[in-house]
Amino acid sequence: MGLPQVRLISRENGVGLSRDLDLMAGLLAGQARVERLGIGGRSRMRLQELGLWGRRLLHGKAPLQLFAERVYRRCLPLAERNLLVPNPEWFLERWLPLLPAFDAVLCKTRHAERIFHALGCDARYIGFTSPDRMQAAVPRQRVFLHLAGRSSAKGTQALLATWQRHPHWPLLVVVQHPKIATAKVVAANIDHRIAYLDDAALQALQNQCLFHVCPSETEGFGHYLMEGLSVGAVVLTTDAEPMAELVAAQRGIHIPVAGSRTDGLARRYFVDGEGIAAAVEQALALDAAALARLSHAARSYYLCNDQAFARRFQREVLAWTRSAAALPLAEVER
């Protein structure tokens, strides 16, 4: 009997979703015949869906499909089993009636697990991971790094405004995509880089900067949080789910929440200058021993989480392939 077939489906966006597809495909390599389907724009999507329906007419349904974040309604009838790996803040209201079409919802965070369980889904925690960015030979500096990227939900403006009011603080490096940045902030202790950095330059920064400031308003998972933990950085993040789930108090510093509002199935949390200042001053007061403890705890958590996620994901998906073949669903590590 050959390897089971698994189709992974999401939007091909060149960044987070594309990376998630690659990561999951890599974990299943050698254990399943993986079809990685990156959906394009509207016209290309229609052609892709027609192609899949043609294959169904010729060869029957696929055993298992896994949808990452996006739900493509016309693709749901194409497989015996359908799984969803959602990001709650991006889950659209029009997809809610489609949830019963999914055999299980595989959740990246405990926060997402609770949300989808409350919606009546078979919600199962698998966790998630991010690339290991560690470069142990790179000397660490008492510099703060904020990766805003292309997101408008990273708390960047509040962070920049607060740093401007504290000229005695160490250097803050902010990396922001030109399409998102409004204006470059000029200050003696702020290096505001409105540019695209290649991966090598970005990785070097992640390792050079001892502190990573991540006041996210919302996260489906939080790759830049997990990447910060992977390099053993002291991560400062919003004291709300799921950010504080990844960066617990024993391995980072929490920024108090100043307000919130509903955002999709989740909530969006906001920090203010007072909360940012309290967290930064807490970071600056850490002695060498405390910094070493936090750094070790961050790196250790990353390594344990990375291995545990790989096991959960592989065992869960492969169990559902057996279910698709009309075998009893195996007991899966939860």
N, C-alpha and C positions, 0 to 999 in steps of 0.2 A: 504493500500500500504506500502511495506517495505521500509527500508532505501536504498538510492541509492548506487550503487557500484562504487568504485574508486580503480584503480590499480596504485600504486606508484612504479616506476622502476628506479633503478640506480645500479651502481657497488657497491658491498659489499666490502669496503676497510678497515673496522674496525676503521676508523677515520672520516674525515669530511663528506664524502658522506653517510656513515652509520648513522652518527648523524643527518644529514639532513632528511633522510628517517624517522628516529624515531620521529623527531620533527614534521614533517608534518602529520605522522600517528596519533600522539597524538592529534593534533589540530582537526582532523576529527573524532576522536573517539566519538561515540554516535550520530553523525550526518550522518555517511555513513558507509557502510560495506567496510572496508579498507583491501585491499590485498597489503601487503608490500613485494615487490619482489626485493631481493638483488641478483644481477647477479654475478656469480663467474667467475673463469678462463675460458679459451676457451672451454675445454671439458665440464665443467659443464654448461656453457652458452648454448651450443648446445642442451644439454638435456633439459634445462629449456625452450628453445624456442620450441622444439618439443612437450613438455608437454602443452604449451600454445596453439599451433596449434591444438592439439588433443582436447582440451577443446572447441576451437572455432567450430570445426567440430560437436561436440556433443551438444553444448549449444548456439552457435552463438557468435557474437561479444560482448565484454565487453562494457558497456556504455561509460566509460571514463578511459583513461590512462594518467598519468602525469610522464614525464621523467625528472629526476633531473640530470643535467649536461650532461650525456651521451645519445647518440642517438643510439638505437638498431633498425636498418633498418627492420629486419625481424619481429619485434614486432609491427610496425606501422599499418599493416592491421588488427590487432586483436581487435580494438576498434572503436566505432562509432565516438568518439572524442579523439583527442590527444593534450595535453598541454606540453609545455617545460618550465622548470625552469633552465636557463643556467648559466654557469660561462664563460664570454666572452673569457678569456685568455686560457681556455681549450677547446674551441669550434674548432673542427678540420675542415680543408678545405673540406674534403670529405663529411661532413654533410651539407654543404651549399645547394646542390640540394634537400635535404630532407626538408628544411624549409617550403615549401608550404604544406607539409603533416600535419603541426601543425595548429590547429584552432586558437591558441593564444600562445604567448610567455609571460610568467609571470616573471617579472624582479625584481631581488633583489635590484637593485640600479637604480637611475635615469640615471646613466652612461650607464648601460646595456640597459635601455629602449631606449635611443637615438640610440645606436648601432643597435639594432634589428629593430627599426622603419625605419632606413635608408636602411635596407635590404628588406623592403617591408612587414614586418611581422605586425600582429596585436599585437603590443607590449604593455603590460599593467603593470604598476608599482604596485607591492605588498609589496616591502620591504622584510625584513627578520629579524631574531632575533637570539640570542644566549642564552645559559643557564645563569640564574642569579647567579653570583658567590659571591654576597655580604655576608660578615660576619662582621656585624657592631661592634661586641665586640672586634675584633682584633685591637690592637693598630697599627696606621700607623707610619712608619719610613721614614725618608728622604733618601730612597734607591731607586735605579733605577732597573727595571726589564726588561729583554728582553727574550721573549719566541721564540726561533728559531725553536724548535721542529724538525720535519723531513723535513722542507722546506729549499730550497736553495735560496729562493726569498725574504728573510726577511732583507737583508742588513746587515747581521751579521758581515761579515769580515770588512766592513768599520767601523762599530760601535766599534768593538774590537780594531782595529788599532787606532782609534781616542781616545778611552779611555786610551790606553797605553801612548799616548802623553800628557795626562793631569792627572798626578799623584795626583794633589790636589783635583780632583773631588771626590764626595762621592762614596760609593760602588755601583758597577754594578753587578747584578746577571744575568748570562746568562745560560739558560737551553737549551741544544742542544742534539739531538739524536745522539748516537754513529755512526750511519750509515752516517751521514752528516758531523760531525765535522772532521776537518783535524788534528788539534793538539790543545792541551789544552793551553790556554793562562794563564800565571802566572804573576800576578801583585798584589801589595798590595791592590789596590782598585777594583779588579775584582775577582768575585767568578764564575768561569767558570765550570758549572756542565755538564759534558758529560755523561748523564745517563737518564734513563727513571724514571720519578717521578710518584708515584701513584697520583690519583686524589685529595686525601685529602691534600697531601703535596703541590701539585700545587696550590690548592685553597688557602691554608694558605699563600703562597708566594704572590699570586695576591692581597691579602688583606693587607699584611704587607708592601708592597712596595708602597710608595705614588706616584712614577712616573713609568710609563710604556713606554718604548722606542720601537716604532714599525715602523722602516724605510722601510716598505714593498716596493718591486719593483712593485708588482701587487697583486690584490685581486679580487676574484669573489664576495666576500662579506666582509670578514674580521672578523672572529669569535674572534680572539684574541684582535682586536680593541674593538669590542662590549663588550667582557667580561671585558676589562679594564674599559670601561665606566660604566659597571654594578656595579663595586665596588667603583665607585667614584674616580678612579685614575686620575691623570693628564697625559693624553696620548700625547706623542710626535710622530707624524707620518708624512709621506711624503706628501708634498703639491701638490697632484695630485689625479685624480679620479681613483677609487672611495674612496680612503682612506680619503681624505679631505672632502668628502661628509658625511661620518659618523662622523668624528672628525672635526667638523667645528671650526672656530677660537674662538667662544664664549665658547667652552667646551674643548679646548685642544690647543696644540702648533704645528705649522707646521714646517717641515724641508724642506728647499728649494731644488728644483730639480736641479741636475747638468747635467743630460743628459737623453735620452730616446731612445727606439727603438720599432718597431712593435712586438707584441706578440699575435699571434692568431688574434682575432677580436679587441683586446685591444692594449695597449702599456705597456711596461715595463719601469719604471722610476728609476733612480739611484740617490743616494745622495752621497756627499763626506764629507771629514773630516771637511771642513770649514762650511758646512751647518749644520752638526751634532753639531759642537761646538757652533754655534750661537743659536741653539734651546736649548741646554743644559744650556748655560749661561742664556738664558731667563727664563728657569725653575728655576734655582738656585736663580735668583733675585726676585722671587715672594715672597711677604710678606704673613703673615698668612691669612689676609683677602682675598687677591687675590687667594690663594690656596683654601680657603673655597668656594669661588664663582665658580671656575672652577670645583671643586669636586661636588658641588650641581648641577651645570648645566649638568655635565656628567651623574650623577645618574638619574636626572629628564628626560633627553633625552632617556636614556635606557628604563625607565618605560613606557613613552609615546609611544615610537617606538614599544615596545613589544606588547602592547595592540592593537595598530593600525594595526600592521602586522597580528595578529591573526584574526581581523575582516576582513581585506581585503582578506586574503587567504581563509578563510572559505566561505565568500560570493561569491568570484570569482569561486572557485571550485564547490560549490553547484549550482551556476547558470549554469555552463557548464553541470552538470549532468542533469539539467532540459532540456537544449538544446539537449542533447543526446537522451532524451525521446521525441524529436520532439515538445517541447514546445518553445515558444519565449524566447530568452535569456533575462533574467531580467537585469534591470539596476543595475550595480555593482558599489559600492563605488570605486572611483579611487584615 
